[in-house]
């Protein structure tokens, strides 16, 4: 069973919130572990709880992995070419707003994201399902350049909101 994500923008950062962190990535094999390390570093610097940091690892791994995988489309000859001839840069952004951590990944692929429950023997197809299971909200938005951003919002405990977390 596959379901399309809702097309809607992520909750926007507000004045007084930490500035969004943007991490540009190349669409290559080292992008996922690098993005995961950087995202965990940001989450720790923001004082997030260990279970939230574990969720950040999963969400970032899946969203960046999907962006890397879809940054290249097969041209039918067994070679991979960049999707739409666009740059293969992927942007990972993180910010907090109203007790939510927003993780957003932008790529140049016009293909809308699909939440699937891939078969047990399939290597791919469950990533966005995992993201949704770790998040309160998940969605995507098309970008002016023809690509998209996919985002997830998770309620988190940070040093700034610790009183609400107990």
DSSP file (Angstrom, degrees, kcal/mol; ACC not computed):
  #  RESIDUE AA STRUCTURE BP1 BP2  ACC     N-H-->O    O-->H-N    N-H-->O    O-->H-N    TCO  KAPPA ALPHA  PHI   PSI    X-CA   Y-CA   Z-CA
    1    1 A X              0   0    0      0, 0.0   116,-0.8     0, 0.0     2,-0.4   0.000 360.0 360.0 360.0 129.0    0.0    0.0    0.0
    2    2 A X  E     -A  116   0A   0    114,-0.2     2,-0.4   115,-0.1   114,-0.2  -0.948 360.0-172.4-121.4 142.4    1.4    3.4   -1.0
    3    3 A X  E     -A  115   0A   0    112,-2.7   112,-3.9    -2,-0.4     2,-0.2  -0.998  21.9-126.0-133.9 135.7    0.1    6.8    0.1
    4    4 A X  E     -A  114   0A   0     -2,-0.4   110,-0.2   110,-0.3     2,-0.1  -0.541  30.9-114.6 -77.0 146.1    1.2   10.3   -1.1
    5    5 A X        -     0   0    0    108,-1.4     2,-0.2    -2,-0.2   134,-0.1  -0.413  37.6 -93.0 -73.7 156.3    2.2   12.8    1.5
    6    6 A X        -     0   0    0    132,-0.5   134,-1.8    -2,-0.1     2,-1.0  -0.525  34.2-128.5 -69.2 134.1    0.2   15.9    2.1
    7    7 A X  B     +b  140   0B   0     -2,-0.2     2,-0.3   132,-0.2   134,-0.2  -0.766  61.0 119.9 -87.5 102.6    1.5   18.8    0.0
    8    8 A X        -     0   0    0    132,-1.9     2,-0.1    -2,-1.0   132,-0.1  -0.978  63.2 -97.5-159.6 152.4    1.9   21.6    2.6
    9    9 A X        -     0   0    0     -2,-0.3     2,-0.1     1,-0.1     3,-0.1  -0.373  40.8-107.6 -74.3 154.9    4.6   23.8    3.9
   10   10 A X        -     0   0    0      1,-0.1    -1,-0.1   129,-0.1     2,-0.1  -0.400  49.9 -80.8 -71.5 154.9    6.5   23.0    7.1
   11   11 A X        -     0   0    0     -2,-0.1    -1,-0.1     1,-0.1     2,-0.1  -0.405  57.5-121.9 -56.2 131.3    5.8   25.1   10.2
   12   12 A X        -     0   0    0      1,-0.1    -1,-0.1    -2,-0.1    83,-0.0  -0.444  21.7-102.6 -81.9 148.9    7.9   28.2    9.8
   13   13 A X        -     0   0    0     -2,-0.1     2,-0.3    84,-0.1    84,-0.1  -0.327  39.1-147.4 -63.1 152.0   10.6   29.4   12.2
   14   14 A X    >   -     0   0    0     82,-0.4     3,-1.9     4,-0.1    82,-0.1  -0.806  26.8 -83.5-119.4 161.7    9.6   32.3   14.4
   15   15 A X  T 3  S+     0   0    0     -2,-0.3     3,-0.1     1,-0.2    -1,-0.1  -0.382 117.1  30.4 -59.2 140.1   11.5   35.2   16.0
   16   16 A X  T 3  S+     0   0    0      1,-0.4    -1,-0.2    -2,-0.0     2,-0.2   0.221  95.3 111.5  91.4 -14.6   13.2   34.2   19.2
   17   17 A X  S <  S-     0   0    0     -3,-1.9    -1,-0.4     1,-0.1     3,-0.1  -0.527  84.7 -85.1 -82.9 157.4   13.7   30.6   18.0
   18   18 A X        -     0   0    0     -2,-0.2    78,-0.4     1,-0.1    -1,-0.1  -0.333  57.1 -95.8 -57.2 145.8   17.2   29.3   17.2
   19   19 A X        -     0   0    0      1,-0.1    -1,-0.1    76,-0.1    75,-0.1  -0.353  47.5 -97.5 -61.2 141.2   18.2   30.2   13.7
   20   20 A X        -     0   0    0     -3,-0.1     2,-0.5    75,-0.1    75,-0.2  -0.328  33.8-135.7 -58.8 142.4   17.6   27.4   11.2
   21   21 A X  E     -C   94   0B   0     73,-2.9    73,-2.3    -3,-0.1     2,-0.5  -0.900  18.0-163.9-100.9 127.5   20.7   25.3   10.5
   22   22 A X  E     -C   93   0B   0     -2,-0.5     2,-0.6    71,-0.2    71,-0.2  -0.963   5.6-172.3-116.5 126.5   21.3   24.6    6.8
   23   23 A X  E     -C   92   0B   0     69,-3.7    69,-2.4    -2,-0.5     2,-0.2  -0.933  13.4-149.6-119.9 105.0   23.7   21.8    5.8
   24   24 A X  E     -C   91   0B   0     -2,-0.6     2,-0.3    67,-0.2    67,-0.2  -0.545  20.4-172.8 -74.8 140.0   24.4   21.5    2.0
   25   25 A X  E     -C   90   0B   0     65,-3.4    65,-3.1    -2,-0.2     2,-0.2  -0.956  23.1-127.7-132.1 148.2   25.1   18.0    0.8
   26   26 A X  E     -C   89   0B   0     -2,-0.3     2,-1.8    63,-0.2    63,-0.2  -0.633  35.6-110.5 -84.6 155.1   26.3   16.4   -2.4
   27   27 A X  S    S+     0   0    0     61,-0.7     2,-0.3    -2,-0.2    62,-0.1  -0.561  77.3 116.5 -86.7  74.6   24.1   13.5   -3.7
   28   28 A X  S >  S-     0   0    0     -2,-1.8     3,-1.6     1,-0.0     4,-0.4  -0.823  81.5 -91.3-137.4 175.1   26.7   10.9   -3.0
   29   29 A X  T 3  S+     0   0    0      1,-0.3     4,-0.4    -2,-0.3     3,-0.3   0.760 120.8  52.3 -62.9 -27.0   27.3    7.8   -0.8
   30   30 A X  T 3> S+     0   0    0      1,-0.2     4,-1.7     2,-0.1    -1,-0.3   0.515  87.2  86.1 -85.8  -3.8   28.9    9.7    2.0
   31   31 A X  H <> S+     0   0    0     -3,-1.6     4,-2.8     1,-0.2     5,-0.2   0.887  83.8  52.8 -66.0 -40.9   26.0   12.2    2.3
   32   32 A X  H  > S+     0   0    0     -4,-0.4     4,-2.5    -3,-0.3     5,-0.2   0.958 112.3  41.6 -66.3 -51.9   23.8   10.1    4.6
   33   33 A X  H  > S+     0   0    0     -4,-0.4     4,-2.4     1,-0.2    -1,-0.2   0.898 117.0  49.8 -63.9 -36.3   26.4    9.4    7.4
   34   34 A X  H  X S+     0   0    0     -4,-1.7     4,-2.5     2,-0.2     5,-0.2   0.942 112.2  47.1 -63.7 -47.2   27.7   13.0    7.2
   35   35 A X  H  X S+     0   0    0     -4,-2.8     4,-2.7     1,-0.2     5,-0.2   0.901 111.7  51.6 -60.9 -41.8   24.2   14.4    7.5
   36   36 A X  H  X S+     0   0    0     -4,-2.5     4,-2.3    -5,-0.2    -1,-0.2   0.928 110.9  47.4 -62.1 -46.3   23.4   12.1   10.4
   37   37 A X  H  X S+     0   0    0     -4,-2.4     4,-2.1     1,-0.2    -2,-0.2   0.935 114.6  46.0 -61.2 -47.1   26.5   13.2   12.3
   38   38 A X  H  X S+     0   0    0     -4,-2.5     4,-2.3     1,-0.2    -2,-0.2   0.905 112.3  50.5 -64.0 -41.9   25.9   16.9   11.7
   39   39 A X  H  X S+     0   0    0     -4,-2.7     4,-2.7     2,-0.2    -1,-0.2   0.898 110.5  49.2 -64.5 -40.7   22.2   16.6   12.6
   40   40 A X  H  X S+     0   0    0     -4,-2.3     4,-2.6     2,-0.2    -1,-0.2   0.898 109.7  52.7 -64.5 -40.0   23.0   14.8   15.9
   41   41 A X  H  X S+     0   0    0     -4,-2.1     4,-2.4    -5,-0.2    -2,-0.2   0.922 111.2  46.2 -59.9 -45.1   25.6   17.5   16.7
   42   42 A X  H  X S+     0   0    0     -4,-2.3     4,-1.8     2,-0.2    -2,-0.2   0.937 112.1  50.6 -62.8 -47.5   23.0   20.2   16.2
   43   43 A X  H  <>S+     0   0    0     -4,-2.7     5,-2.3     1,-0.2    -2,-0.2   0.894 111.8  47.7 -60.1 -41.4   20.4   18.3   18.3
   44   44 A X  H ><5S+     0   0    0     -4,-2.6     3,-1.7     1,-0.2    -1,-0.2   0.914 109.3  53.1 -65.4 -42.5   22.9   17.9   21.1
   45   45 A X  H 3<5S+     0   0    0     -4,-2.4    -1,-0.2     1,-0.3    -2,-0.2   0.821 107.1  52.8 -62.4 -29.6   23.9   21.5   20.9
   46   46 A X  T 3<5S-     0   0    0     -4,-1.8   113,-0.8    -5,-0.1   114,-0.4   0.435 119.2-114.1 -84.7   0.2   20.2   22.4   21.2
   47   47 A X  T < 5 +     0   0    0     -3,-1.7    -3,-0.2   111,-0.2    -2,-0.1   0.798  52.4 171.6  77.3  30.2   19.9   20.2   24.4
   48   48 A X      < -     0   0    0     -5,-2.3   110,-0.2   110,-0.2    -1,-0.2  -0.392  36.0-104.1 -75.4 152.0   17.6   17.6   23.0
   49   49 A X     >  -     0   0    0    108,-1.4     4,-2.1     1,-0.1     3,-0.4  -0.290  32.1-108.3 -69.3 157.3   16.9   14.4   25.0
   50   50 A X  H  > S+     0   0    0      1,-0.2     4,-2.3     2,-0.2     5,-0.2   0.867 118.0  52.9 -58.7 -40.2   18.5   11.1   23.9
   51   51 A X  H  > S+     0   0    0      1,-0.2     4,-1.7     2,-0.2    -1,-0.2   0.854 109.8  49.5 -67.7 -31.5   15.3    9.6   22.6
   52   52 A X  H  > S+     0   0    0     -3,-0.4     4,-2.3     2,-0.2    -1,-0.2   0.878 108.9  52.3 -70.8 -37.2   14.8   12.7   20.4
   53   53 A X  H  X S+     0   0    0     -4,-2.1     4,-2.1     2,-0.2    -2,-0.2   0.898 107.3  52.6 -64.2 -39.9   18.3   12.4   19.1
   54   54 A X  H  X S+     0   0    0     -4,-2.3     4,-1.7     1,-0.2    -1,-0.2   0.909 109.8  48.7 -60.6 -41.3   17.7    8.8   18.2
   55   55 A X  H  X S+     0   0    0     -4,-1.7     4,-2.9     1,-0.2     5,-0.2   0.883 106.8  55.9 -66.2 -37.9   14.7    9.9   16.2
   56   56 A X  H  X S+     0   0    0     -4,-2.3     4,-2.8     1,-0.2     5,-0.4   0.915 104.8  53.9 -58.6 -42.9   16.7   12.6   14.5
   57   57 A X  H  X S+     0   0    0     -4,-2.1     4,-2.2     1,-0.2    -1,-0.2   0.930 112.7  42.8 -56.2 -47.2   19.1    9.9   13.4
   58   58 A X  H  X S+     0   0    0     -4,-1.7     4,-2.5     2,-0.2     5,-0.2   0.951 116.0  46.5 -66.0 -50.3   16.3    7.9   11.8
   59   59 A X  H  X S+     0   0    0     -4,-2.9     4,-2.7     1,-0.2     5,-0.3   0.929 116.0  44.6 -61.5 -47.6   14.5   10.9   10.2
   60   60 A X  H  X S+     0   0    0     -4,-2.8     4,-2.6    -5,-0.2     5,-0.5   0.924 112.6  52.1 -64.2 -44.3   17.7   12.4    8.7
   61   61 A X  H  X S+     0   0    0     -4,-2.2     4,-2.0    -5,-0.4    -2,-0.2   0.926 115.3  41.0 -57.3 -46.0   18.9    9.0    7.5
   62   62 A X  H  X S+     0   0    0     -4,-2.5     4,-2.4     2,-0.2    -2,-0.2   0.926 117.3  45.3 -72.2 -45.2   15.7    8.3    5.7
   63   63 A X  H  X S+     0   0    0     -4,-2.7     4,-2.1    -5,-0.2    -2,-0.2   0.932 118.8  41.7 -66.9 -43.8   15.0   11.7    4.2
   64   64 A X  H  X S+     0   0    0     -4,-2.6     4,-2.8    -5,-0.3     5,-0.2   0.915 113.5  53.9 -68.8 -40.9   18.6   12.3    3.0
   65   65 A X  H  X S+     0   0    0     -4,-2.0     4,-2.5    -5,-0.5    -2,-0.2   0.913 109.9  47.5 -58.0 -43.0   18.8    8.7    1.8
   66   66 A X  H  X S+     0   0    0     -4,-2.4     4,-2.5     2,-0.2    -1,-0.2   0.913 111.7  50.2 -63.6 -42.7   15.6    9.2   -0.3
   67   67 A X  H  X S+     0   0    0     -4,-2.1     4,-0.9     2,-0.2    -2,-0.2   0.909 112.4  46.7 -64.1 -41.4   16.9   12.5   -1.7
   68   68 A X  H >X S+     0   0    0     -4,-2.8     3,-0.6     1,-0.2     4,-0.5   0.936 113.5  49.1 -63.6 -46.2   20.3   10.9   -2.7
   69   69 A X  H >< S+     0   0    0     -4,-2.5     3,-0.5     1,-0.2    -2,-0.2   0.880 117.4  40.3 -62.0 -39.5   18.5    7.9   -4.3
   70   70 A X  H 3< S+     0   0    0     -4,-2.5    -1,-0.2     1,-0.2    -2,-0.2   0.486  93.2  82.8 -92.4  -2.5   16.1   10.1   -6.2
   71   71 A X  H << S+     0   0    0     -4,-0.9    12,-2.7    -3,-0.6     2,-0.4   0.764  95.5  50.2 -69.3 -22.5   18.7   12.8   -7.2
   72   72 A X  E << S-G   82   0C   0     -4,-0.5     2,-0.4    -3,-0.5    10,-0.2  -0.960  71.7-165.7-118.3 133.2   19.7   10.5  -10.0
   73   73 A X  E     -G   81   0C   0      8,-2.1     8,-1.5    -2,-0.4     2,-0.1  -0.949  29.0-111.1-117.0 137.1   17.2    8.9  -12.4
   74   74 A X  E     -G   80   0C   0     -2,-0.4     6,-0.2     6,-0.2     8,-0.0  -0.416  16.7-151.2 -65.3 137.7   18.1    6.0  -14.7
   75   75 A X        -     0   0    0      4,-1.7    -1,-0.1    -2,-0.1     5,-0.1   0.315  47.6-102.2 -93.3   9.8   18.2    7.1  -18.4
   76   76 A X  S    S+     0   0    0      3,-0.2     4,-0.1     1,-0.0    -2,-0.1   0.404 109.3  84.9  89.1  -3.9   17.2    3.6  -19.5
   77   77 A X  S    S-     0   0    0      2,-0.4     3,-0.1     0, 0.0    -3,-0.0   0.175 109.9-100.3-114.7  16.3   20.8    2.6  -20.6
   78   78 A X  S    S+     0   0    0      1,-0.3     2,-0.3     0, 0.0    -4,-0.0   0.392  92.3 109.8  82.1  -5.3   22.0    1.5  -17.2
   79   79 A X        -     0   0    0     -6,-0.0    -4,-1.7     0, 0.0     2,-0.4  -0.759  65.2-129.7-100.4 151.5   23.8    4.8  -16.5
   80   80 A X  E     -G   74   0C   0     -2,-0.3     2,-0.3    -6,-0.2    -6,-0.2  -0.847  25.2-179.2-101.5 136.8   22.7    7.3  -14.0
   81   81 A X  E     -G   73   0C   0     -8,-1.5    -8,-2.1    -2,-0.4     3,-0.1  -0.931  39.6 -86.9-127.2 155.0   22.2   10.9  -14.8
   82   82 A X  E >   -G   72   0C   0     -2,-0.3     3,-1.5   -10,-0.2     2,-0.3  -0.315  54.0 -98.4 -60.5 141.3   21.1   13.8  -12.7
   83   83 A X  G >  S-     0   0    0    -12,-2.7     3,-1.7     1,-0.3    -1,-0.1  -0.445 100.7 -10.1 -63.6 122.8   17.4   14.2  -12.5
   84   84 A X  G 3  S-     0   0    0     -2,-0.3    -1,-0.3     1,-0.3     3,-0.1   0.621 114.1 -79.5  65.6  13.0   16.3   16.9  -14.9
   85   85 A X  G <  S+     0   0    0     -3,-1.5    -1,-0.3     1,-0.2    -2,-0.1   0.595  93.8 141.1  71.7   8.7   19.8   18.0  -15.5
   86   86 A X    <   -     0   0    0     -3,-1.7    -1,-0.2     1,-0.2    22,-0.1  -0.293  62.2 -82.3 -80.6 166.7   19.8   19.9  -12.2
   87   87 A X        -     0   0    0      1,-0.1    21,-0.2    -3,-0.1    -1,-0.2  -0.314  34.4-130.6 -61.2 150.7   22.6   20.3   -9.7
   88   88 A X        +     0   0    0     -3,-0.1   -61,-0.7    19,-0.1     2,-0.3   0.087  61.6 131.6 -95.8  24.9   22.8   17.3   -7.4
   89   89 A X  E     -C   26   0B   0    -63,-0.2     2,-0.4   -62,-0.1   -63,-0.2  -0.591  38.1-164.4 -79.1 137.6   23.0   19.4   -4.2
   90   90 A X  E     -C   25   0B   0    -65,-3.1   -65,-3.4    -2,-0.3     2,-0.5  -0.958   7.2-147.5-118.8 138.2   20.7   18.4   -1.4
   91   91 A X  E     -CD  24 106B   0     15,-1.8    15,-2.6    -2,-0.4     2,-0.5  -0.942   6.6-164.8-112.2 125.2   19.9   20.8    1.5
   92   92 A X  E     -CD  23 105B   0    -69,-2.4   -69,-3.7    -2,-0.5     2,-0.4  -0.934  15.4-177.3-102.0 124.7   19.2   19.5    5.0
   93   93 A X  E     -CD  22 104B   0     11,-3.1    11,-2.9    -2,-0.5     2,-0.4  -0.953   6.8-174.7-124.6 144.4   17.6   22.2    7.2
   94   94 A X  E     +CD  21 103B   0    -73,-2.3   -73,-2.9    -2,-0.4     2,-0.3  -1.000  13.6 148.6-137.8 138.7   16.7   22.0   10.9
   95   95 A X  E     - D   0 102B   0      7,-1.8     7,-3.7    -2,-0.4     2,-0.4  -0.975  32.7-127.4-157.0 165.4   14.9   24.4   13.2
   96   96 A X  E     + D   0 101B   0    -78,-0.4   -82,-0.4    -2,-0.3     2,-0.3  -0.919  24.6 169.9-117.5 147.2   12.6   24.4   16.2
   97   97 A X  E >   - D   0 100B   0      3,-2.2     3,-1.8    -2,-0.4   -86,-0.1  -0.915  68.8 -12.8-155.3 126.9    9.3   26.2   16.6
   98   98 A X  T 3  S-     0   0    0     -2,-0.3     3,-0.1     1,-0.3   -85,-0.0   0.859 129.9 -47.7  51.3  43.7    6.7   25.8   19.4
   99   99 A X  T 3  S+     0   0    0      1,-0.3    57,-2.4    56,-0.1     2,-0.4   0.556 115.2 116.1  77.4   7.7    8.3   22.7   20.8
  100  100 A X  E <   -DE  97 155B   0     -3,-1.8    -3,-2.2    55,-0.2     2,-0.5  -0.895  57.3-144.8-109.1 138.9    8.7   21.0   17.4
  101  101 A X  E     -DE  96 154B   0     53,-3.3    53,-2.3    -2,-0.4     2,-0.5  -0.899  17.6-155.8 -94.2 127.8   11.9   20.1   15.7
  102  102 A X  E     -DE  95 153B   0     -7,-3.7    -7,-1.8    -2,-0.5     2,-0.5  -0.928  10.2-173.2-106.3 126.4   11.5   20.5   11.9
  103  103 A X  E     +DE  94 152B   0     49,-2.6    49,-2.3    -2,-0.5     2,-0.4  -0.988  11.3 179.5-116.2 123.4   13.8   18.5    9.7
  104  104 A X  E     -DE  93 151B   0    -11,-2.9   -11,-3.1    -2,-0.5     2,-0.5  -0.985  12.9-168.5-131.3 134.8   13.6   19.4    6.0
  105  105 A X  E     -DE  92 150B   0     45,-2.9    45,-2.7    -2,-0.4     2,-0.4  -0.987   7.9-163.5-125.9 124.9   15.4   18.0    3.0
  106  106 A X  E     +DE  91 149B   0    -15,-2.6   -15,-1.8    -2,-0.5     2,-0.3  -0.872  14.3 164.7-109.3 139.7   15.3   19.6   -0.4
  107  107 A X  E     - E   0 148B   0     41,-2.4    41,-1.9    -2,-0.4   -17,-0.1  -0.868  44.8-112.6-141.1 177.0   16.3   18.1   -3.7
  108  108 A X  S    S+     0   0    0     -2,-0.3     2,-0.3    39,-0.2   -22,-0.1   0.391  75.8 113.8 -95.4   2.5   15.8   18.8   -7.4
  109  109 A X        -     0   0    0     39,-0.2    -2,-0.2     1,-0.1   -38,-0.1  -0.595  53.1-157.3 -77.7 131.6   13.6   15.8   -8.1
  110  110 A X        +     0   0    0     -2,-0.3     2,-0.2    37,-0.1    -1,-0.1   0.597  59.1 115.2 -80.1  -9.4   10.0   16.7   -9.1
  111  111 A X        -     0   0    0    -41,-0.2    -2,-0.1     1,-0.1     2,-0.1  -0.429  69.5-125.5 -66.5 123.1    8.8   13.3   -8.1
  112  112 A X        -     0   0    0     -2,-0.2     2,-0.1     1,-0.1    -1,-0.1  -0.383  29.1-105.0 -69.0 147.2    6.4   13.5   -5.1
  113  113 A X        -     0   0    0     -2,-0.1  -108,-1.4  -109,-0.0     2,-0.4  -0.408  32.9-157.5 -72.7 148.9    7.2   11.5   -2.0
  114  114 A X  E     -A    4   0A   0   -110,-0.2     2,-0.6    -2,-0.1    14,-0.3  -0.995  12.6-138.7-130.5 130.6    5.2    8.3   -1.3
  115  115 A X  E     +A    3   0A   0   -112,-3.9  -112,-2.7    -2,-0.4     2,-0.3  -0.800  37.0 174.7 -86.7 120.3    4.8    6.6    2.0
  116  116 A X  E     -A    2   0A   0     -2,-0.6    13,-0.3     9,-0.4  -114,-0.2  -0.811  41.1-144.8-125.4 165.5    5.0    2.8    1.4
  117  117 A X        -     0   0    0   -116,-0.8     9,-0.2    -2,-0.3     3,-0.1  -0.483  37.7-154.9-120.1  57.1    5.0   -0.4    3.3
  118  118 A X        -     0   0    0      7,-1.0     7,-0.1     1,-0.1    -2,-0.0   0.206  26.7 -89.3 -35.9 151.6    7.5   -2.2    0.9
  119  119 A X    >   -     0   0    0      1,-0.1     3,-1.9     5,-0.1    -1,-0.1  -0.216  40.5-105.4 -62.1 157.1    7.3   -6.0    0.9
  120  120 A X  T 3  S+     0   0    0      1,-0.3    -1,-0.1    -3,-0.1    -2,-0.1   0.818 120.7  47.9 -56.6 -33.6    9.5   -7.8    3.3
  121  121 A X  T 3  S+     0   0    0      2,-0.0     2,-0.3     0, 0.0    -1,-0.3   0.439  90.5 102.9 -91.1   1.9   12.0   -8.8    0.6
  122  122 A X    <   -     0   0    0     -3,-1.9     3,-0.0     1,-0.1     0, 0.0  -0.645  62.0-149.7 -86.4 141.9   12.3   -5.3   -0.9
  123  123 A X  S    S+     0   0    0     -2,-0.3     2,-0.2     2,-0.1     3,-0.1   0.793  80.0  29.9 -77.9 -29.1   15.3   -3.3   -0.1
  124  124 A X  S    S+     0   0    0      1,-0.1    -5,-0.1     2,-0.1    -2,-0.1  -0.745  77.9  78.5-123.9 169.0   13.5    0.1   -0.3
  125  125 A X  S    S+     0   0    0     -2,-0.2    -7,-1.0    -7,-0.1    -9,-0.4   0.334  77.4  75.0 118.8  -7.0   10.0    1.4    0.3
  126  126 A X     >  +     0   0    0     -9,-0.2     4,-2.1    -3,-0.1     5,-0.2   0.428  62.5  98.9-114.5   0.0    9.6    1.8    4.0
  127  127 A X  H  > S+     0   0    0      1,-0.2     4,-2.2     2,-0.2     5,-0.1   0.908  86.5  42.7 -58.6 -50.3   11.7    5.0    4.7
  128  128 A X  H  > S+     0   0    0    -14,-0.3     4,-2.6     1,-0.2    -1,-0.2   0.788 110.2  58.7 -70.3 -25.6    8.9    7.5    4.8
  129  129 A X  H  > S+     0   0    0    -13,-0.3     4,-1.9     2,-0.2    -1,-0.2   0.920 108.1  46.5 -64.2 -43.1    6.8    5.1    6.9
  130  130 A X  H  X S+     0   0    0     -4,-2.1     4,-1.1     2,-0.2    -2,-0.2   0.913 111.7  51.2 -63.3 -43.2    9.7    5.1    9.5
  131  131 A X  H >< S+     0   0    0     -4,-2.2     3,-0.8     1,-0.2     4,-0.3   0.935 110.4  48.9 -59.0 -47.1    9.8    8.9    9.3
  132  132 A X  H >< S+     0   0    0     -4,-2.6     3,-1.1     1,-0.2    -1,-0.2   0.853 106.6  56.2 -62.5 -35.1    6.1    9.2    9.9
  133  133 A X  H 3< S+     0   0    0     -4,-1.9    -1,-0.2     1,-0.2    -2,-0.2   0.736 111.3  43.9 -71.3 -20.3    6.3    6.8   12.8
  134  134 A X  T << S+     0   0    0     -4,-1.1     2,-0.3    -3,-0.8    -1,-0.2   0.332 111.6  65.8-100.3   5.0    8.9    9.1   14.5
  135  135 A X    <   -     0   0    0     -3,-1.1    19,-0.3    -4,-0.3     3,-0.1  -0.889  64.7-144.9-132.3 154.8    7.1   12.4   13.7
  136  136 A X  S    S+     0   0    0     17,-2.7     2,-0.3    -2,-0.3    18,-0.2   0.808  94.2  15.9 -81.9 -33.9    3.9   14.2   14.5
  137  137 A X  E     - F   0 153B   0     16,-1.7    16,-2.8     2,-0.0     2,-0.3  -0.991  62.0-177.9-140.8 146.0    3.6   15.7   11.0
  138  138 A X  E     + F   0 152B   0     -2,-0.3  -132,-0.5    14,-0.2     2,-0.3  -0.992  21.5 135.7-141.0 140.5    5.2   14.9    7.7
  139  139 A X  E     - F   0 151B   0     12,-2.1    12,-2.8    -2,-0.3     2,-0.3  -0.938  32.5-133.1-163.4-174.6    4.7   16.7    4.4
  140  140 A X  E     -bF   7 150B   0   -134,-1.8  -132,-1.9    -2,-0.3     2,-0.3  -0.974   6.5-158.9-149.6 163.2    6.3   18.1    1.3
  141  141 A X  E     - F   0 149B   0      8,-2.3     8,-2.5    -2,-0.3     2,-0.1  -0.993  23.5-119.8-145.3 137.7    6.2   21.3   -0.8
  142  142 A X  E     - F   0 148B   0     -2,-0.3     6,-0.3     6,-0.2     2,-0.3  -0.454  29.0-137.1 -71.8 149.8    7.3   21.9   -4.3
  143  143 A X    >   -     0   0    0      4,-2.0     3,-2.1    -2,-0.1    -1,-0.0  -0.755  21.4-110.8-107.8 157.5   10.0   24.5   -4.9
  144  144 A X  T 3  S+     0   0    0      1,-0.3    -1,-0.1    -2,-0.3    -2,-0.0   0.792 114.8  61.4 -57.4 -28.8   10.1   27.2   -7.5
  145  145 A X  T 3  S-     0   0    0      1,-0.1    -1,-0.3     3,-0.0     3,-0.1   0.412 124.3 -97.8 -80.7   4.1   13.0   25.4   -9.3
  146  146 A X  S <  S+     0   0    0     -3,-2.1    -2,-0.1     1,-0.2    -1,-0.1   0.400  94.6  96.8  97.8  -3.5   10.9   22.3  -10.0
  147  147 A X        -     0   0    0    -37,-0.1    -4,-2.0    -5,-0.0     2,-0.3   0.065  62.0-129.7 -94.8-150.1   12.2   20.3   -7.1
  148  148 A X  E     -EF 107 142B   0    -41,-1.9   -41,-2.4    -6,-0.3     2,-0.4  -0.977   3.9-133.4-156.6 163.8   10.7   19.7   -3.6
  149  149 A X  E     -EF 106 141B   0     -8,-2.5    -8,-2.3    -2,-0.3     2,-0.4  -0.992  17.1-159.3-120.8 137.6   11.3   19.8    0.1
  150  150 A X  E     -EF 105 140B   0    -45,-2.7   -45,-2.9    -2,-0.4     2,-0.3  -0.956  18.8-176.2-113.7 134.8   10.2   16.9    2.3
  151  151 A X  E     -EF 104 139B   0    -12,-2.8   -12,-2.1    -2,-0.4     2,-0.3  -0.918  19.4-162.2-135.8 157.1    9.9   17.7    6.0
  152  152 A X  E     -EF 103 138B   0    -49,-2.3   -49,-2.6    -2,-0.3     2,-0.5  -0.994   8.5-155.6-135.8 142.3    9.0   16.0    9.3
  153  153 A X  E     -EF 102 137B   0    -16,-2.8   -17,-2.7    -2,-0.3   -16,-1.7  -0.981  13.6-179.0-121.3 127.6    8.0   17.7   12.6
  154  154 A X  E     -E  101   0B   0    -53,-2.3   -53,-3.3    -2,-0.5     2,-0.3  -0.988  31.1-120.6-128.0 133.3    8.6   16.0   15.9
  155  155 A X  E     -E  100   0B   0     -2,-0.4     2,-0.3   -55,-0.2   -55,-0.2  -0.585  45.1-175.2 -68.0 128.2    7.7   17.2   19.4
  156  156 A X        -     0   0    0    -57,-2.4     2,-0.6    -2,-0.3  -108,-0.0  -0.882  30.0-128.3-129.8 157.5   11.0   17.4   21.3
  157  157 A X        +     0   0    0     -2,-0.3  -108,-1.4  -108,-0.1     2,-0.3  -0.937  36.9 167.1-103.0 118.3   12.4   18.1   24.7
  158  158 A X    >   -     0   0    0     -2,-0.6     3,-1.1  -110,-0.2     4,-0.4  -0.802  52.9-100.2-121.7 168.2   15.1   20.7   24.7
  159  159 A X  G >  S+     0   0    0   -113,-0.8     3,-0.8    -2,-0.3     4,-0.2   0.856 122.8  57.3 -55.1 -35.2   16.8   22.6   27.5
  160  160 A X  G 3  S+     0   0    0   -114,-0.4    -1,-0.3     1,-0.2     3,-0.1   0.762 118.5  28.9 -70.4 -25.8   14.5   25.6   26.5
  161  161 A X  G X> S+     0   0    0     -3,-1.1     3,-1.5     1,-0.1     4,-0.5   0.101  80.6 123.4-120.4  21.9   11.3   23.6   27.0
  162  162 A X  H X>  +     0   0    0     -3,-0.8     3,-1.3    -4,-0.4     4,-0.6   0.808  67.2  64.0 -57.1 -34.0   12.4   21.1   29.7
  163  163 A X  H 34 S+     0   0    0      1,-0.3     3,-0.5    -4,-0.2    -1,-0.3   0.824 102.8  49.3 -61.8 -30.8    9.6   22.2   32.1
  164  164 A X  H <4 S+     0   0    0     -3,-1.5    -1,-0.3     1,-0.2    -2,-0.2   0.586 103.1  64.0 -82.1  -9.3    7.0   21.0   29.6
  165  165 A X  H <<        0   0    0     -3,-1.3    -1,-0.2    -4,-0.5    -2,-0.2   0.584 360.0 360.0 -93.8 -10.5    8.7   17.6   29.1
  166  166 A X     <        0   0    0     -4,-0.6    -1,-0.2    -3,-0.5    -2,-0.1   0.498 360.0 360.0 -87.1 360.0    8.4   16.1   32.6
